[in-house]
């Protein structure tokens, strides 16, 4: 990671030329802003389809230059750009942070050693008011990949989920809790869509010591753990990350969230109860892993490191279940058990084809 001082004329000019453009308006009459689309029925905000792009205007086509980079189209309300290096023509993702927040944002990156499944910071350019952080450009994210495919076969899902778990386990080993894990944060870096990286460490925090207790509440509503909703005190940040991984795994295999409702209060009530449905067509090993992650009691969940040892993620451990029904045709409702110890969890898995033998 290199730090480039604000010596570029383009950086100084940004004081007069804003980068966070408004969305283009629709129709013939100019509008200050295009209204956002409301949520669709039965979909929580995390799995909404992308809004249709409005026709490009001169403002949308305006290109800004930061050092050797050209900042092209913007996303995320003007704080994220597709960027191109002028000399190499390599593409990057540029995140823009207010200068006063930059030191806090970069703390997790400084504590985390390089890992093949965690995107690294390629370059940082410091301006007078904003800081521009450049990452390797992704080739689509898991969120949209699952939406396009409806659901993934187990043989495809297992190696992708393993990479997600590898990234989370690496962060946990070095005292970084992610707090906002979701499919959209994992992006492909190859055209074959076989290699994933965690796109960034936004919302992550560095633990001051071995205690992973947190009190602030971060998470996408569909991925939030029941202990975060129910607890008025602290909760285990690492265990909450594992719950979110469980939601991601369920979504990969089934094509929808385990807990859904159009009203946030009803959604959170379902998450607190921890009742979800597993399709009969999933293999026993896949069903076992989902159950080991979506435990209401955080102490009963696997750790991120333990996930990597699960038989479903072994090279020859994935066997397709008799998946012949649509996601709407599911098996018996499953209740996430409470108050059981880890050996009892393992006993349950052993009953389904001796998974730990």
N, C-alpha and C positions, 0 to 999 in steps of 0.2 A: 504494500500500500504506500503510495507516495502522497506527499502533501505539497500542493502547489500554492505558493503565495499569490495574492490577488494582484498580479502584475499585468494582466491582460486588459486591454482597453475595453473589451466587451463586458467585463465584469463591472467596471465602474459605470458603464452606461446603463446597467440594469436598474440603477436607482431611478431612472426616468422611464424605463420600459419594463412593464410588469410581465412576468412569465405565466402567472396563473390566469389564463384566459377564461372568459365565460363560455359556456356551450353555445354553439350556433343555434339560432332560433329557427323554428319551422314555419312554413307558410310564406306568403308574400309580404305580409306586414311585419316590420321589425319589432321584435320583442326583447325586453331586457335579458331574459333568461328563458331557456326551455324548461318547463316543469318536469320534475322527475316522475317516472312511472310508479304507480302504487304497487304493492305486493300482489302477486297472483294467488288465487285460492290454493290452499293446502301446501304452500311453499313458504318456509321461513326465509327471512331476508338473505341468509347466507347462500341460498341456492336459487336466487332469482336469475332469470336470463338477462343478458346484457341488453341495455336499451338500444333501440335502433339509432344509428348515427344520422344526424340531420345533414343536409347538403353543406358542403364546405364553403366557407366564406374567405375573404381576404385575410381576416384575422386568424382563421384556422391555419391558413397556408403560410403564415409568417414564421420564419425560421430565425432562431436566436443562436448565437455562437458564444460558447463558454470555453475559453482556451482553445484547444485543438478539436473541440467537439461541437457538432451541430445538434441542437435540440429540436426535434421534430414534433410529432403529434403528442398531445398530453393526455394523461388519464388521472384518476384519483383527485379530481378537483384542482388540477394544475400543479400538483406536487410530485408528479412522476412523469418522466418523458422517455420516449424512444430516442436514443442518441446515436450518432454516427461519428466515428473518428475521421477527421478530414483527410489524414494522410494514409491510414491503413484501410479505411472504409469498413472497419469492424463495427458491429452493432453492439450497443450497451443499453442497459436500463439506468436511467439517472433519477435518483431520489433527491428531492430538494427539502432541506430542513432549515428552519430559522437559525441564525447563527447562535442565538442564546441557548438553544436546545441541543446543539450539535455535540458538545462534550458528553452529555448524559446519554444521547442516542448511541454513541460509539463505544461506550464502556463494554458491552458484551462482546463486540468484535475484537477488542484488545485482549480479552481474557481467553478467547477461543482459538486453539491451534487449528491449522488448516485441516480440512476433511473433504473428501471427494463428494459428499452429499450435502455440503453446506456452501452456498455461494460466497465467494470471497470478495472483499472490496478491492476493486481494480485501481481506483484513483480517487482522490479527494481534491476538490478545488474550493478554496475559501474565498467568498466574496464579502462585501461590506455588510450586507444584510442577510444573506443566505449562504448555505454551504451545499455544494453539489457533490453527491456521492455516486460513483459509477460502479455498477455491477455487471457481470456477464449477462448478456441478453438471453432470455428464455425462449423456447419454441412452443409456447402454449402451456397451460397449467392443468393440474389433475381435475380441478373442478369442472372445467369445460370439456375435458376428455371424457369424464364419466357422463356428463349430460349428453354428449354426442353418441356415446356407445350404449347408453341406458344402464348397463351394468357390465362388469368385467368378469370373464371366466377366471376361475381360480388359478389356473396356470399362468395367466397374464397378471393377475392381481398380486400374487405372492411375491415375485421379485420386486415389484414396484413398492409394495408395502414394506418389504424388508429395508429398502433404501430410506423410506420415511422413518422407520424405527431406528435405523443406523444414525441418522441425523439427530434425532431426539436423544438417543443414548449418548452420543458424543457430547451434546450440549450438557446433559445432566452430569456426566463424568467430570466436567470442568466447571460445575457450579452455575450453569446458566439454565434458567427456567423460561420456557417460551411464552406461556400464558395465553396465547391466542393461536393454537394449532388449528388449521383447517386445510381442506384440499387445495384451495386457491393459492396457498403459500408454497406449494411444491410445484416446480416448473421443470419441464423437459429441457435438456441441453443438447439433444441430438435429434436428427431427422427421423430416426427409427422409433423415437419415443420409448426408449428403453432405459434411459438414465435420468434420474431425478436429482434435483438439489433443492434444499430449503432456500427460498428466494432471498430472504433477509431476516434480520433479527429484530424487527420492529416489535415493540411491546415486550420484548424479552428483558429479564432483569438478572443481574449477577448477584448470587447469594453471598453474604458476608462471611459465611462459615458453613459447616455441615448441616445446620438446621435449615430445612427448606420451607419453613412456615411463612406464609404470606397472609396479608390482611386485605390488600386492595383486590378488586374484582375485575378481571379482564377475561373476555372470551366472546366469541360469536355465539348468539343465543342457541343455535342448534347444537353447538359443541360444548356448552358449559356443563361442568360437573354438578351433581346434586348437592355436594357439600358446599360449593360456592353459593348456591341459592339458599341453602338452609342455615349455614353457619353465620353467626354474628361476630365470631372471633376469627382466629387464624385457621388456615387449612394447608394441607401439603401441596406445594406448587408442583412437584414432580408427579404426584399421583393425579392431580388435575390434568396435567399434560397427557398422562396415559389414558384417562377417560376420553379425552378429545381424539387420541389415536384410535380408540375403540369405535367412536362414532365414524371416523374416516374409513376404517376397515369395513364396518357394516355398510356404509354408503357405496364403497367400491363393489361389494359383492351383491348387494340387493338392488341398488339403483335409487334408493331414497333414504332419508334419515330415519333412524330408529324411533325418534320422537318428533312428531309434527303436529302443528296446530296453527291456524291463522291468527289466533290471539296470543300474545306473549304470556299473559297470565296462565292460560290453559296449557301452553307449551311447557312452562316452567313447572306447573303442577305434575305433568306427565313425567318430566325428568326427575323430579323429587321422588315419585313413586318407583321409578326405575323399571317399568313394565315395557317390554318390547317383544317383537315377534321375529322368530328366525324361520326362514323358509325351510321346508323339509328337504328341498333339493340340495342344500349345502352339504359338503362332506363333513363327517364327524370331527375331523381335525380343525376345520375352519370354524365350525360351531363352537368348539371348545375354546379357541382363541378369543372369539368375540365375547364369550361369557366371562373369560378371565380378565378382560379389559373393562367391560361395562358392569363392574361390581359397585353397588351403592356404597359399600364400606370401602373407603380408600385404602385401608390397610390390607385388604384382601386382593387388590389388583396386582398383576405382575408389574415389576419394574420395567423400564425401557430396555435395560440390559437383558432381563429375563425373556422378554419378547423374542429376542434373536435366537434363543435356545429352544423355542417352541417347535414341535415336530412339523407343524404346517409350513414352517419356513425352511425346513431342511431341503436340500437339493432334490431329493427323491421323495419328499414328504407330501407333495401335493397330488391329490387324486380327485378328479372332478366328481362331484356328487351328481345324482340323477336329476339334473336341473331341467325340468320339462314344463314348469309352470311360469306364468308371467309374475312380475313382482306383486301384483295384486292378489294372487292366489297363494296364500302363505299357510304355514303349518300352525300348530297349536301355539297359543300365546305363552311366552316364557316370562317368568318373573325372576328378576335378578335377586338372588338370595341374600339375606343379611345374616350377620352374626356367626359366620363359619370361618374356620381357620384355613390356612393354606393347604395343609394335608388333606382336608376334606374336599377342597377344590380339586386337588389332584386326583383324589379317589373318584370324583364325578367324571373327570376326563378319562380315567382308566376304564371306566365302565363302557365308554364308547371306543371299542377296538384297541384297548390297551395303549393309549397314545404315548405314555411315558415309558413304555417298556422297550 
